[in-house]
Amino acid sequence: MMARRIAHVLSLALVAAAGAGCRASAPARFYTLDSTATAEGAPPASYAVAVGPVSVPPIVDRPQFVVQVAPNRIALEEFNRWAAPLDDNIARAVAGNLAILLGTPRVALLSIGTEDMKGNELTLEAHRLLKQTDLNFLGNIDGHDLFSNRADVIVTDAFVGNAVLKACESTARLVGHWLKEELKRNPLRMLGALLAVGAFKALKRKADPDEYGGAVLLGINGICVKAHGASSPNAAKNAIRVATEFIECQFNEHLVEETKKFHDKVQQNTFAQPTIEAAS
C-alpha cells in the first residue's frame, strides 16, 4: 500500500514538473530586417533600385538567430527566429535603404504577413508579377505597416483598398470625436486646447480626405479621379486639382509606356524558358 502511494505521489510530481516546464518555455519571437536610412537631402530619382540574389553563408542560413558566443563557438537562439528567409530579408533591407537615400519610391504589396507565401491567390500572383518589374518592390507588408513609412506606394486590390481606406477615414473621425470629448472635460484642458489650436488644425488637414479629393482610376485611356459620393465642395475642388496635376505630368502616357515595357519583358522571359521534353 505504501509503495502504491509513493508511486502515485511520484507520478503527480512528474506531471507537475512537466507542466511547469511547458509553462516556462518562452514563445518564439519572429523578426524582420527593416530599412534604417533617412531621406534628408536625397534628390528625387526617376529610376528604380533592385538588389540581386543575396548569398548567405550556410552557417547562418537558418530560421533561428545565430549568435557568436566565443571565437570558435556559436549558439542558436531557438526562440528568436526570422519571419522570412534571411537572404530575402537582407535584399529587402538593402534595397529599402538605397531607395530612401536615392529618393526612389518604395513599393509594397498589402497582405496578411510579410512572408512571400502569405496571401490569397490574387495576392500571390501580384507578388510574382511585381518581382518581375523594375520597380523598387520591397515585398509584402501587413496592416501594421500601413502608416509606418516603410513604403511610398502600397498595392492592393480594389475591394481591400476601399475597405482599408474607409476604415482609416472612420478611425480618424472617431479619434477626433474622442479628443474633443476629453478636451472639454475641464477648463484646464480647454485652455491647453486653445494654446494648441494651430497644431489641431494642421492635424485635421492631414487626416481630412477632402484635402486629397479622390483617387485616380487606372486602366482607362484618360484621367479619372474617383471621389466619394458625399464629397464636399472642397473635395470636388481638390479632385479637379489632382486631375489637372496628373494631366500636366502626362501620367497616362507614362503608364501606357511602362505597362508595354513590362508586358514585353514578361513575354521575353516566358519565351526564354527552356522547354522540357519527355524522353522517348
Secondary structure, 3 states (H helix, E strand, C coil): CHHHHHHHHHHHHHHHHHHHHHHHCCCCEEECCCCCCCCCCCCCCCCCCCCCCCCCCCCCCCCEEEEEEECCEEEEEEEEEECCCHHHHHHHHHHHHHHHHHCCCCEEEECCCCCCCCCCHHHHHHHHHHHHCCCCEEEEECHHHCCCCCCCEEECCHHHHHHHHHHHHHHHHHHHHHHHHHHCCCHHHHHHHHHCHHHHHHHHHHHCHHHCCCEECCCCCCCCEECCCCCCHHHHHHHHHHHHHHHHCCHHHHHHHHHHHHHHHHHHHHHHCCCCCCCC
